[in-house]
Amino acid sequence: MTATAMAAAAEIAMAAGQRVTKRPVRGVVGSDTTTPKNNDRSVCSITIQNSYSVWVPKLTDASAQARRDEIVAAAVRVMGRNGVAHTSMADISAESGLSSGSIYSHFASKGEITAQAADAIIGRRAAGVFAAVESGQPLPPREVLALMLSAMGDEEVPVMLVVQLWGEAAVDPEIRAVVHGALERVRKMSAGAILPWVRATQPDLDEAAAERRADQLATSMVGVAQGYIARRALFPDTPSFLEYAEGAHAALG
């Protein structure tokens, strides 16, 4: 058992606020015989380097998800400042105030954290906007887009970070799958948000035709949104989306 293995094991356990407790491992000199009593299911065993194990407390599902969300939020903040490529696990650890052991007990790699960050800021954030849209009066596509983009461009989600995540998606299959899935959810939510408007403005369409029209418009909406976000990232003085949309409408005739 190496000193590094012992330190990593201790760090994981202490990150959870618990004392390190060793269990015997065959072939490892000096391992003691302390194990959880009474078949305690509130703890689990973590093995370090296949030779040393520690018993650490299990988090509840809610606690584990809260900790994962905390780590992802810290990653979004530091990536927004440093860029995705220049952010390390050590940076995320420092930003979150959690130990490296604690972070690695929830995420296997920086790539996994980045994928979760992409899902959080592209998919889940847009979901809240569309939920609000669908509860009100029918809105035309440009107004739905304006609401979505106002949420995507606030201080919590720097537009530069969104564009960087798209770039990472071009070379990282895991991030690409997450970004593709998130954008597809945004497209479907866009279609649902504008469907009442399609019904109201084109009453001659039957329901199937109205849904096809909303789906067609939603695909274009996502493309326009991506173009606007990219411009905002490169040119911070870009006007509001409604102004931008008016210019695009005039340019396209």
DAFEN-V977960 format. One record per pair of residues at least 12 apart in sequence whose ideal C-beta (glycine too) atoms are under 7 Angstrom apart, sorted by the first residue. I is the first residue (numbers start at 1). J is the second residue. D is the distance in Angstrom with one decimal. If there is no record, write none. Layout:
# DAFEN-V977960
i = (I | I)
j = (J | J)
d = (D | D)
This chain:
# DAFEN-V977960
i = (1 | 1 | 1 | 5 | 5 | 5 | 5 | 6 | 8 | 8 | 9 | 9 | 9 | 9 | 11 | 11 | 11 | 12 | 12 | 12 | 12 | 12 | 12 | 13 | 13 | 15 | 15 | 15 | 15 | 16 | 16 | 18 | 18 | 20 | 21 | 21 | 21 | 22 | 22 | 23 | 23 | 23 | 23 | 25 | 25 | 25 | 28 | 28 | 36 | 42 | 42 | 43 | 43 | 43 | 43 | 44 | 44 | 64 | 67 | 68 | 70 | 71 | 71 | 71 | 71 | 71 | 71 | 71 | 72 | 72 | 72 | 72 | 74 | 74 | 74 | 75 | 75 | 75 | 76 | 76 | 76 | 77 | 78 | 78 | 78 | 79 | 79 | 80 | 80 | 83 | 84 | 84 | 84 | 84 | 89 | 89 | 92 | 111 | 111 | 111 | 114 | 114 | 115 | 115 | 115 | 118 | 118 | 118 | 118 | 118 | 119 | 119 | 121 | 121 | 122 | 122 | 122 | 122 | 122 | 123 | 123 | 123 | 125 | 125 | 125 | 126 | 126 | 126 | 127 | 129 | 129 | 129 | 130 | 130 | 130 | 133 | 133 | 134 | 134 | 138 | 138 | 138 | 139 | 140 | 141 | 141 | 141 | 142 | 142 | 144 | 144 | 144 | 145 | 145 | 145 | 145 | 146 | 146 | 148 | 149 | 149 | 149 | 152 | 153 | 159 | 159 | 159 | 160 | 162 | 163 | 163 | 163 | 165 | 166 | 183 | 186 | 187 | 187 | 187 | 190 | 190 | 190 | 191 | 191 | 191 | 194 | 194 | 194 | 195 | 195 | 195 | 198 | 198 | 198 | 228 | 228)
j = (28 | 51 | 52 | 48 | 49 | 51 | 52 | 52 | 48 | 101 | 46 | 48 | 52 | 54 | 99 | 100 | 101 | 46 | 54 | 56 | 101 | 102 | 105 | 54 | 56 | 98 | 99 | 101 | 102 | 56 | 57 | 56 | 57 | 54 | 34 | 54 | 55 | 34 | 54 | 35 | 45 | 53 | 55 | 51 | 52 | 53 | 51 | 52 | 55 | 57 | 58 | 55 | 56 | 57 | 58 | 56 | 58 | 106 | 106 | 106 | 96 | 92 | 96 | 98 | 103 | 106 | 107 | 113 | 113 | 116 | 117 | 120 | 92 | 95 | 96 | 92 | 113 | 117 | 117 | 121 | 161 | 95 | 91 | 92 | 95 | 117 | 161 | 158 | 161 | 164 | 114 | 164 | 165 | 168 | 103 | 110 | 113 | 172 | 174 | 175 | 168 | 175 | 174 | 175 | 178 | 165 | 175 | 178 | 179 | 182 | 178 | 182 | 157 | 162 | 162 | 179 | 182 | 183 | 186 | 182 | 185 | 186 | 151 | 152 | 157 | 148 | 186 | 189 | 189 | 147 | 148 | 151 | 189 | 192 | 193 | 147 | 193 | 192 | 193 | 196 | 197 | 200 | 197 | 197 | 194 | 217 | 221 | 242 | 245 | 190 | 193 | 194 | 221 | 224 | 225 | 241 | 241 | 242 | 225 | 225 | 228 | 241 | 229 | 232 | 229 | 232 | 233 | 233 | 229 | 229 | 230 | 233 | 179 | 179 | 222 | 222 | 218 | 219 | 222 | 218 | 221 | 222 | 214 | 215 | 218 | 214 | 217 | 218 | 210 | 211 | 214 | 210 | 213 | 214 | 241 | 244)
d = (5.3 | 5.7 | 4.7 | 4.5 | 4.6 | 6.7 | 5.0 | 6.7 | 5.3 | 6.2 | 7.0 | 4.6 | 5.8 | 4.4 | 5.3 | 6.8 | 3.5 | 5.8 | 6.8 | 6.0 | 3.9 | 7.0 | 5.6 | 5.0 | 4.7 | 6.6 | 4.5 | 5.0 | 3.5 | 5.4 | 5.4 | 6.1 | 5.6 | 5.4 | 5.3 | 6.4 | 4.8 | 6.1 | 6.5 | 4.9 | 6.8 | 5.2 | 6.5 | 5.9 | 6.1 | 6.1 | 5.5 | 6.5 | 5.5 | 6.0 | 5.9 | 4.7 | 6.3 | 5.4 | 6.3 | 6.4 | 5.1 | 7.0 | 6.0 | 5.1 | 6.2 | 6.7 | 5.5 | 6.8 | 5.7 | 6.1 | 6.7 | 6.5 | 6.3 | 4.9 | 5.3 | 5.6 | 5.7 | 4.2 | 3.6 | 4.9 | 4.9 | 5.2 | 5.2 | 6.4 | 6.8 | 5.8 | 5.0 | 6.0 | 4.4 | 6.8 | 5.6 | 4.2 | 4.7 | 6.2 | 6.3 | 4.7 | 6.8 | 5.5 | 6.6 | 5.4 | 6.6 | 6.3 | 5.7 | 6.8 | 6.4 | 5.8 | 5.2 | 5.0 | 4.3 | 4.6 | 5.9 | 4.9 | 5.1 | 6.3 | 5.1 | 5.4 | 4.7 | 6.5 | 6.9 | 6.5 | 3.9 | 6.5 | 6.8 | 3.4 | 4.9 | 6.6 | 6.0 | 6.7 | 6.4 | 5.7 | 4.8 | 6.3 | 6.4 | 5.5 | 5.0 | 4.9 | 4.1 | 7.0 | 5.0 | 6.1 | 4.6 | 6.4 | 5.6 | 3.8 | 4.1 | 5.1 | 6.0 | 5.5 | 5.3 | 5.6 | 5.5 | 6.7 | 4.8 | 6.6 | 5.0 | 5.8 | 5.6 | 6.6 | 5.8 | 6.2 | 4.6 | 5.4 | 6.6 | 6.0 | 6.2 | 4.9 | 6.5 | 6.1 | 5.2 | 4.6 | 4.5 | 4.6 | 5.6 | 6.6 | 5.6 | 4.4 | 6.2 | 6.5 | 6.1 | 5.9 | 5.0 | 6.1 | 4.9 | 3.8 | 4.9 | 6.4 | 4.4 | 4.7 | 3.8 | 5.3 | 6.1 | 6.8 | 6.5 | 6.6 | 4.4 | 4.9 | 5.2 | 4.8 | 5.9 | 5.8)
